[in-house]
Amino acid sequence: GQKVVLITGCSSGIGLRIAVTLAKDEKKRYHVIATMRDLKKKDKLVEAAGDAYGKTLTLLPLDVCSDESVKQCINNVKDRHIDILINNAGVGLLGPVESISIEEMKKVFETNFFGVVRMIKEVMPDMKKRRSGHIVVMSSVMGLQGVVFNDVYTASKFAMEGFCESMAVQLMKFNIRLSMIEPGPVHTEFETKMMEDVAKMEYPGADADTVRYFKDVYLPSSIDIFEAMGQTPDDIAKCLKKVIESSSPRFRNLTNSLYTPIVALKYADETGGLSVNTFYNLLFNFGPLMHITMSILKCLTCSCLRRRTISPN
Ligand code: NAD
């Protein structure tokens, strides 16, 4: 029969596209429960889902930051039966740490880390009883490797990678699969909006040099990377579909073969020197040559690295 798939954060971006892609599966293999904090924001999803809405796609409200909301949502699922849980909801945070309050940092962890933990705690016991299920977590290449000025976001994704890598072992004993998806840059409205906001902001508490490195050095090179390598939410949805349809899904799944060489730096030198120095040189020594560097990195994508990466096609 149909597999019940529950997805968090479906009002926009990657979550919306995953929901639509699975609901429109040509063999109708999925019943998608697309969730979002505020159902008033459903219009874009409903429009994109077209005929599937009300058939293979239904909606439920869910805020991953609230114990009560999570419990209520899962109780509203028939028999609390979820075959595939897709933890997609997440928030970004960019900028010098000097100007970010601990409260703001905690909010990022509350969504990106505790939000996922909360969902898994609620859904896992039923999966354990049934000895089946698949939990998918939208991580990031920033769950594997630090990125300058994304310090807190990166830390929240690392936290989740550690949590899940630990959980995967006991879940295997219960025949429950756990998979991380690790996209590189993805074009969503979120990215454009964040970049615009960030450029306008003042950054009190940070010294002038730090603010300059952030705004005039990091931001332009980050935009270059998005332009050179950015994937679409549709690419990520296709990769995720491959992961859930695989007979033996892997634990880690990179999605962007152009970005994979950057991640590979970490594994090529376990001391961490190679990645830290390469990021330093990319940022502070190459400047306008960023795009050339990116082309070289593209050429470095040898076949052995590609094997680590799921392709959307
Ligand atoms: P997005 O902002 O469009 O989507 C995030 C969604 O999560 C939004 O719909 C938002 O409303 C929702 N959300 C936030 N807090 C929530 C909460 N408390 N409860 C329920 N929903 C909540 O951005 P996106 O790029 O589609 O991000 C989706 C996931 O992909 C995130 O986990 C993000 O970290 C990850 N990711 C994004 C990129 C990228 O470059 N865009 C790269 C790698 C990983």
Boltz pocket constraint, residues with backbone or C-beta under 6 A from the ligand:
constraints:
  - pocket:
      binder: B
      contacts: [[A, 8], [A, 9], [A, 10], [A, 11], [A, 12], [A, 13], [A, 14], [A, 15], [A, 35], [A, 36], [A, 37], [A, 62], [A, 63], [A, 64], [A, 65], [A, 87], [A, 88], [A, 89], [A, 90], [A, 91], [A, 92], [A, 111], [A, 115], [A, 138], [A, 139], [A, 140], [A, 141], [A, 182], [A, 183], [A, 184], [A, 185], [A, 186], [A, 187], [A, 188], [A, 189], [A, 190], [A, 191]]
      max_distance: 6.0
